[in-house]
Structure formats: C-alpha cells, structure tokens
C-alpha cells in the first residue's frame, strides 16, 4: 500500500471539493487532511499584517492511501483536472511502504 500526499494551494472550498472527489473514487482506502507543518512567520504586529499578498490562498496537505499504480494514476489525473478547473495549485509526493 502506498501513501500519496497532495499539497494544495487554494481556498477551504477548493480543499473540500478535492476531498469530496477523492472520497468518491473507487479503490481509495483512506483520505485525510493533515495539519499544516510549516511554521508561519507572519506576526500580528508586523507592518505587512493584513496586506492582500499576505492573506492569499492557504496551503493544505492531504494524505491518501492507494492500493496500486492504476489507482494512483486515476487519483493524479482527477485531482489535476479539478485543480485546473478551480484555479488551484496541486503538488504530489509519494511514499511507498516496503
């Protein structure tokens, strides 16, 4: 069983749409949004606090357990197509269990 991680840059609505898509695909064992592991350096007292370029889309990470390469390919294609339609950025990373 392999673990596929998706880093998604987009709104909460975009994340919900991707999660719903993933949960609807056949062969998917587990889908979970994981916590944001990156520290944020923006400070409420900062001179840039509240600026539009600071309050852009958020990064989300989703983990998916996939049973085989065919399902992985199906997941990648579906998520890429949805991200394109929703004007979001998606990046994939795969860990294989030995």
C-alpha positions, 0 to 999 in steps of 0.5 A: 500500500502506498501513501500519496500526499497532495499539497494544495494551494487554494481556498477551504472550498477548493480543499473540500471539493478535492476531498469530496472527489477523492472520497468518491473514487473507487479503490481509495482506502483512506483520505485525510487532511493533515495539519499544516507543518510549516511554521508561519512567520507572519506576526500580528504586529508586523507592518505587512499584517493584513496586506492582500499578498499576505492573506492569499490562498492557504496551503493544505496537505492531504494524505491518501492511501492507494492500493496500486499504480492504476489507482494512483494514476486515476487519483493524479489525473482527477485531482489535476483536472479539478485543480485546473478547473478551480484555479488551484495549485496541486503538488504530489509526493509519494511514499511507498511502504516496503 
